[in-house]
Amino acid sequence: MTDRQAYKPAVPMRIAIFISGTGTNMVAIINAIKAGELDASIELVVSSNSKAKGIKRAQEEGLDTLVFEIADYANPEAVDARLVSELQARGIDYVVMAGYMRKVTPVLLETFPNRVVNLHPALLPKHRGAHAIQDAFDAGDEVTGITIHFANEEYDKGPIIFQHEVPIVPGETVDELETRIHAAEHEYYPKVLQQLAHGNIVCG
């Protein structure tokens, strides 16, 4: 928190969720909304992978979906230009990346400054990249965790909003660690989004 003015959306906050896989964090957000723990409405689910399992779950929930093929990302700026159009048409307040495996471009970032949120399964700045859980495990770290941050043009380097530590238990497998990391993600991502919904988080 700083003395700067926070972006304060109308309640419920209008969000778009970006996924690439199973969408378990999307489901955690859906459940938090249903439980009255998150004052948000999901206006669009975007998938960078036409085979992502999360698409079906989103459709089962009656959510609007927009699905891209891998070939579309040969021109990522064109993808993001289309996304900007779709997001603006829906009055989106925040873009919520939940396992979205494509780097967004300035086309999107400059339209939604400090309103593109990412979840990373490590304690940034350590273990950036797509294999953060395995990297922390292989490094012999005693603790890892999760980081929620605003996305910017530098991969996994945007301003940090929240971090939560997850100890690495001696003798556990990387799969067991991953399960506990995901449990932390599912618990804390909706809580941080709730703070954004009420204008309680300021970037910088």
C-alpha positions in Angstrom: 0.0 0.0 0.0 1.1 3.5 -0.8 -0.4 7.0 -0.8 -1.1 6.6 -4.5 -4.7 6.3 -5.7 -5.6 2.6 -6.3 -7.7 1.6 -9.3 -11.1 0.8 -7.8 -13.5 -1.0 -10.1 -17.2 -1.1 -9.7 -18.4 -4.0 -7.6 -18.7 -6.7 -8.8 -15.3 -6.4 -10.5 -15.4 -7.6 -14.1 -12.6 -10.0 -14.9 -11.3 -12.1 -17.7 -9.4 -15.3 -16.9 -6.6 -16.5 -19.2 -5.8 -20.2 -19.1 -3.8 -22.7 -21.0 -4.4 -26.0 -19.2 -6.7 -27.6 -16.6 -8.0 -24.3 -15.2 -7.8 -25.3 -11.5 -7.2 -21.7 -10.4 -10.1 -20.6 -12.5 -12.2 -23.1 -10.7 -11.0 -21.8 -7.3 -12.0 -18.3 -8.5 -15.4 -19.6 -9.6 -16.0 -21.2 -6.3 -14.9 -18.1 -4.3 -17.5 -16.1 -6.3 -20.2 -18.6 -5.6 -19.3 -18.6 -1.9 -19.6 -14.9 -1.7 -15.9 -14.5 -0.9 -15.0 -12.7 -4.1 -17.0 -9.7 -5.5 -16.3 -10.4 -9.1 -18.0 -11.6 -12.3 -16.1 -13.6 -14.9 -17.0 -12.0 -18.3 -14.7 -14.0 -20.5 -12.3 -17.0 -20.3 -9.5 -17.0 -22.8 -7.5 -20.1 -23.6 -4.2 -20.2 -25.6 -4.7 -23.9 -26.1 -7.7 -25.4 -27.9 -7.2 -28.7 -26.1 -7.1 -27.2 -22.6 -9.3 -29.1 -20.2 -10.3 -25.8 -18.5 -12.4 -24.8 -21.5 -15.0 -27.5 -20.9 -15.3 -26.5 -17.2 -15.7 -22.8 -18.2 -18.4 -23.8 -20.7 -20.1 -26.0 -18.1 -20.3 -22.9 -15.9 -22.0 -21.0 -18.7 -19.0 -18.7 -19.2 -18.1 -17.0 -22.5 -15.0 -18.5 -23.9 -12.4 -17.4 -26.6 -10.0 -20.1 -27.7 -6.9 -19.6 -29.8 -4.8 -22.2 -31.7 -1.1 -22.4 -31.3 -0.7 -21.2 -34.9 -2.5 -17.9 -33.9 0.5 -17.0 -31.8 2.8 -16.7 -34.8 1.6 -13.1 -34.5 1.2 -12.5 -30.8 0.5 -8.7 -31.2 -2.5 -9.6 -33.5 -3.8 -12.0 -30.8 -3.5 -9.3 -28.1 -5.1 -6.7 -30.4 -8.1 -9.0 -30.8 -8.1 -9.6 -27.0 -8.1 -5.9 -26.3 -11.1 -5.4 -28.5 -13.0 -8.3 -26.7 -12.0 -7.1 -23.3 -12.9 -3.5 -23.8 -16.3 -4.6 -25.3 -17.0 -6.3 -22.0 -15.8 -3.6 -19.7 -13.1 -5.7 -18.1 -11.4 -4.3 -15.0 -8.7 -6.9 -14.6 -7.1 -9.6 -16.7 -6.4 -12.6 -14.4 -3.8 -15.0 -15.7 -4.3 -18.5 -14.3 -1.8 -20.8 -15.9 -1.7 -18.8 -19.2 1.5 -20.0 -20.9 1.9 -17.2 -23.4 3.7 -13.9 -22.8 1.4 -11.0 -23.3 2.6 -8.0 -25.4 2.6 -4.3 -24.9 -0.6 -4.2 -27.0 -2.5 -5.6 -24.0 -0.3 -4.3 -21.2 -0.5 -0.7 -22.3 -4.3 -0.9 -22.5 -4.6 -2.4 -19.0 -1.6 -0.9 -17.1 -1.2 -2.6 -13.7 -4.4 -4.5 -14.4 -3.0 -7.7 -15.8 -2.4 -10.1 -12.8 -0.2 -13.2 -12.9 0.3 -16.1 -10.5 3.7 -17.7 -10.3 4.5 -20.9 -8.4 7.7 -19.7 -6.7 9.0 -16.8 -4.6 10.1 -14.3 -7.2 12.7 -13.2 -8.1 13.9 -16.8 -7.6 12.9 -19.5 -10.1 11.4 -17.5 -13.0 10.0 -19.4 -15.9 7.8 -22.4 -16.7 9.4 -25.0 -14.4 9.6 -23.1 -11.1 8.4 -25.9 -8.9 10.9 -28.4 -10.3 13.6 -25.8 -10.2 13.1 -25.0 -6.5 12.9 -28.7 -5.7 16.1 -29.5 -7.7 17.9 -26.5 -6.1 17.4 -28.0 -2.6 15.6 -24.9 -1.3 14.2 -25.2 2.1 11.2 -23.0 1.2 9.5 -21.9 -2.0 6.0 -20.6 -2.4 3.7 -18.5 -4.6 3.9 -14.9 -6.0 1.0 -12.9 -7.3 2.2 -9.9 -9.3 1.2 -7.4 -12.0 2.5 -8.4 -15.4 4.8 -6.2 -17.4 7.0 -6.6 -20.4 9.7 -8.5 -18.5 8.8 -12.1 -17.9 8.0 -12.8 -14.2 9.5 -9.4 -13.2 6.3 -7.3 -12.7 5.6 -5.5 -9.4 4.8 -8.0 -6.6 1.5 -7.8 -4.9 1.6 -10.8 -2.6 3.8 -13.8 -1.6 3.2 -16.8 0.5 5.9 -19.3 1.6 5.5 -23.0 1.2 8.2 -25.1 3.0 9.8 -28.0 1.1 9.4 -31.0 3.4 12.5 -33.3 3.6 11.8 -36.5 1.8 8.7 -35.4 -0.2 8.4 -35.8 -3.9 8.2 -33.0 -6.4 4.6 -34.1 -7.0 3.7 -33.7 -3.3 5.3 -30.3 -3.3 3.4 -29.3 -6.4 0.1 -30.4 -4.7 0.8 -28.1 -1.8 1.9 -25.2 -4.1 -1.4 -25.5 -5.9 -3.4 -25.6 -2.7 -1.8 -22.3 -1.7 -2.6 -20.9 -5.1 -6.2 -21.9 -4.8 -6.5 -20.4 -1.3 -4.7 -17.1 -1.8 -5.4 -16.0 -5.4 -9.1 -15.3 -4.8 -8.2 -13.4 -1.6 -5.8 -11.2 -3.4 -8.4 -10.6 -6.2 -10.9 -9.6 -3.5 -8.5 -6.9 -2.4 -8.2 -5.7 -5.9 -12.0 -5.6 -6.2 -12.1 -3.2 -3.4 -9.3 -1.0 -4.5 -7.0 -2.0 -1.6 -3.9 -2.7 -3.6 -1.7 0.0 -5.2 1.1 -0.6 -7.7 4.3 1.2 -6.8 
